[in-house]
Amino acid sequence: MIKLHDKYFKPFISAKEIDAILDKMVADISKDIGDEIPVFVGILNGSFMVVSDLVKKYPKPCEVTFIKLASYEGVKSTEDIQRLIGLTQDLTGRTVVILEDIIDTGNTLNEVHRIFKNENVKTLKIATLFHKPEAYNKDFKLHYVGKEIPNKFIVGYGLDYNGLGRDIPEVYQIKETQHMINLVLFGPPGAGKGTQANFLKEKYNLVHISTGDVFRFNIKNETALGMLAKSYMDKGELVPDQVTIDMLNAEVEKNADAKGFIFDGFPRTNAQAESLDKLMDTKDSQINAMIALEVDDDVLVERLLKRGETSGRPDDANESVIRTRIGEYYKKTAVLKDYYSAQDKYYGVDGVGSIEDITKRLSAVIDNL
């Protein structure tokens, strides 16, 4: 992830892939043009990298020149295209290849065709490294297209956001969800995870997604996913990860305007953590942190036995059962601790003290994300 001015951008197209795209474009152009000496015309500023790298790869003699048009402001194409720097050489009878970094609406092509209308060129061809077909609204033929991409703003490899990003050798795509906070909240039985989740969701305007609650809702309301999950449960089988992910996805979709999410009870394995990462990536977001409440086992046992006096839950009344549950928690959490630690996203927080003190510790972690 990179930040330019006030926007965040995520990796989209690697330098290696760009190089392969250029190889293909060079092969197509040289095969098409044959032994003629073409004039490559770059549209500044964005195309300087494309032109430089493509010409270096071109296997035959060629000429290069540039024209400059004012075509972008910020992240949107403007309708008003003005010619700033024009051609100075005679192109009569020549084969001209316009080299663009990106073509979206095609507004620039109007000006390009106007410029070359009276130049008496033999052939005018349009080549672009990237093309956004969803945005394109012109009838001009594009002769060589390196890669079609979605209609989302990109930077890097000559493309900029308000002056920044042209020097980056890869291409990054704008991260549309700019300020979400997504947490995986863990804690052993009796750590007070539910209490803290309620405080955090109110303080940071987050949506608390408890896997248990989601399962119960879907099964009770006999949704398609709920019935599918129940079919596995009735046979004593584990519910496949994909079914759980689909349920979580539905919850995220219900709360598309949320400031972020607290995931409670999921993931439990590396495979589930990877699936959750992929899910958040489709939402243009990510898991920011795994936060685990850390409490000594004896304190947990004491808390749960005390809770068992009023909760009526049999698993809160038996110390042996309680310690088994705590042991199972550590087995499951150890793997995930390694997974999120490798991403520098694991945070252990002391879960002993007053509710207010623990909330302050959690908030200190979140505020520094």
N, C-alpha and C positions, 0 to 999 in steps of 0.2 A: 504494500500500500504506500502511495506517495501523496503528499499534499502540495498543491499549487494554489497560492492565494488562499481563498476560502473554500476550495473544493478538494475532495478526496478522489483518488483514482486507483483502480486495481489493475494488475497485470492482465494483458489481453492477447497480444501477439509478440512472440519472442523475436530476438534478433536473428536467430537461426531460421525461423519460418519466413521472416521478411527476405532473407537472402535466397531461400528456395523459390519464393514468389518471383523475385527479380530474375533469377535464372530462367524460369519459364517464360517470362515476358520477353527477355532478350532473345530466346530461341524463336519465339513466335514472330517477333518483329523482324529479325534478320532473315528468317525464312521467307517472310512475306515480301520484303523489300528487295532481296537479292543483292546484286552487286552495285546498286545505286548508292550514292553517298547521301544519306538523309541529313536533314537539319533537325536536331532535337531542340524543341523550344520549351524551356521550363517556365512554369508560372510561379513567380516568387510571391511570398517568401517560402511557403511551405514545401515546395518541390526541390529545394536545393540538395537535400540528402538523396532523394530518389534519382535525380538527374546525375549526380556525382557517381553513385554506385552503379547505376544502369550503364552509363557511358563507359565506365571502367571495365564492365563485363562485355560490352559490345565487341564482337569479333572482327569487325571490318571498319574501314575509315568512316568517320562521321564528323559533323559540325555541331556546335552547341551555342545557343544563345538564350537570353531570358527576356521575358516581359513581366511587368509587375502590375497587379491589379489590387485595388482595395476591396476585399471580398468578405472579410470576417470581422466581427466585433464580439468579443466574449465567446459565448458558446452557441450563438445562433448565426446562421447565414443572413446577410442583409440583402435586401432587394436591389439596392442601388450600387451597381458595379461601375467603377470609374477607371479608365485607363490612365495609369500614372507614368509608366515608362514603356515606350513602344519599340518597334523594330527599327534598326538603322541600316540593315543590309538588304540587298536586292534578292528576293526569293523567287523571281520569275522562273517558271519551269522546274522548280525544285520539289522534292518530296519532303513534306514537313510532318513531323510527329510531335504533337503537343504532349508534354509529359506533366501529368498532374499527380499530386500526392493523394488527393481524395476528391471524388465527385459525389455530392449529395443532391441538392436541388437542381443543379445544372445551370444555375444563374450565370456562373462565370463563362460557360460555353457560349452564351449569347454574345458576350463581348468578344470572346476569342474569334467566333465566326465573323463578327462585324469587322474586326481588325484585319483578318486575312481575306475578306471578300474582294478587296481591290489589289491584292498582292500578286495575283496571277500565278499562284502556285500550281504545280502539276497535280499534286495529291495532298490532301490534308487529312491526317489520321489522328485520332484521339486515343491516348493511352493513360490509364490511371492505376496507381498502385491499389487504392481502395475505392470501393463503390458502394453507396447506400441505395439499393433499388427501391426501398420503401419511401425514400424522400425524393427520388428523381421524378421530375415532372416536365421534362423536355423531350423533344423528338429526335435530338441529335444522336447519331450512331456512335457508340463507344466501341472502338475497334479492338482494343486490348485492355482487359480488366484483370488485375492481379488477384484480387480477392473481394468477394462481396461480403459486407458486414452489416450488422443491425444498425438501425437509425439511432445510435447513441453517440454522444460526444467523445472523441478520443484525442489523446495528446501523445507526443513523442515522435521520433523519426521525422523531424521537420514540422510537425504540427504543434500548435501552441494553445495555451489558454491565457489570454491577455498578456502575451509576451513570454511566458514561461513554458518550458517543456520541449522546445525544439531540439535541444541537444541530447535528449534521452535516446539511446540506441534501440530501445524497444518501444512498443505501443501500449499505452494504458487507456482503459475505458473508465468513464466517469462513474463514480459510485453514487447512485441516485439516492439511496438512503444514507444520509450524511451523518446523522448523530444518534444512532440507536445504541442502547446499552443492553447486551444480551449476556445473561449470567447462567451458569450451571451451579446450582446450590446443593451442597452436600452436607450431611451431618449424621452421626450415628444416632440410633434411637435414644431419645431423651435429650438431644443436644439443643432443642428449641428451634429447630429449623423452620417449622410451620409458623411459629410466632414471629421470627425475624423476617420471613418471606412477606408476611402481611405488612410489617413496618416498611420494608424496602419498596414494595410495590406502590404504597401510598406516597412515600417520600420522593421517588423517582418517576412516578407515573408509569410503572411497568405492569405488564400483564403476567400474572402468575399461572403457569401451566403445570399442573400436577398430573403426572402420567396416570396415577390411580384414579383421579377424578375424571380424566378424559375417557379412560376405559369404562368406568361406571356409567358415564353419561351416554356413551355410544351404545353400550349393551342395553341399558334401561330404555333408551329411545329407539332401539332396534334399527339403528342406521345400518347401511350396507357394510360398513367397516366393523361396526359392533357385532353384527351377526357373523361376520367372517371370523373375528377374534373369538367369539363364543364357540364357534365350531371346533376350533383348536383346543380351547380350554376344556370343553366337554369330553374331549378324547384324552385329556391329561397331557396334551402336547404344549410346548412353548409356542407362544404367538410369534410368528416371523417378524423380524425387525422392520421389514418394509411396511407391514400393516400398522405398526406403531408409528413409524415415520409419517405414513399417510394421515393418521389421526392428528399428529402434531401439526402437519402441514395445514390441515383443515382449521385448526385452532389459530394458527398464525394468520391464515387468510381472513378469518373472521375479524381479526384485530389488525388490519393492514395499516391503520394510522397510529399504531402504538409507538411509544418512545423506546420500547424494547421489551424483552421477555425474561422471566425467571423460569428456567427449566428445572423441575423438581421430580426426581425419580427416573430421569433419563438424561444422559446415557448411562449404561451399566457395564459396557464392554468397549474395547477399542473400535470394533466394527460399528457399533452404535454411535460412537463419538464421530467417526468418519462420516457416517450417514447424516448426522446432525450438521456437521460442517458443510456438507454438500447442499443440504436443505437451506441453510442460511445463505449460502452463496447464491442460490437461485433467487433469493429475496434481496440480493445486492447488499448483504450484511454478513456478520460473522459472530462467533462466540467471543466475547471480550475477556471473560475470566471464568475459571472454575474456583469457587470459594467454598472451602470446607471448614465447618465449625469443629474445633478440636477441644475435646473434653476428656478428662481422665476416666477410665473405665469404672472405677469405684464411685465416682460422682454420678455417672450415668445410671448405675445400678440403684443408687440411693434415690435419684430423681424418679426413676420408673416405678420403683416399689411404692414410693409415696403417691405417685399418680394412680397406681393400681388400687389404692384404697378408695378412690372415688370414681375412677373411669369404668370399672366393671369389666375391663379387658383381662382375660385370663393370662395373656402373654406379658402383662405388666405385674403379675403377682408372684411369678416364679423366678427366683434369682438365676437358676441354671438356664432356663429358657432365655432370659434377658442376656446373659453373657454369650450364649450361642448366637443370638441375633446380632450382638455387637461384633462378634468374631466374623460373621458373614459380611457385615458392612465393610470391615477392614480388608477382607479378601477382594471384594468388588472394587473398593475405592483405590487400592494400591495400584492397580493397572491404569486407572484413569488419571491418577496423580502423575504417573510417568508420562502419559500421553500429553496432558496439558502442560506439564513442566517442560517438555521438549519444545513447546511453543511459547514458553515464558508466560503462561496464562494461569498457573496454579498459585493460589493464595490460601495459606492456612491461617485461620483467625481464632484466637483464644475465645472459647465459648463459655468460659466461667466468669460469673459476675452478675451484676444486675442486667435486666433486659436493656435498659438505656445504655449502659456501658458497652454491651456487645453490639448494639446497633451503631454506636459511634465508631467502633473498630471496623465494622463492615463498611460503613459509609466512607471511612478514610481510604479504604482500598478502592471503592468504586469511584470516588472523586479524583483519584489519581490515574484512572485508566485512560 
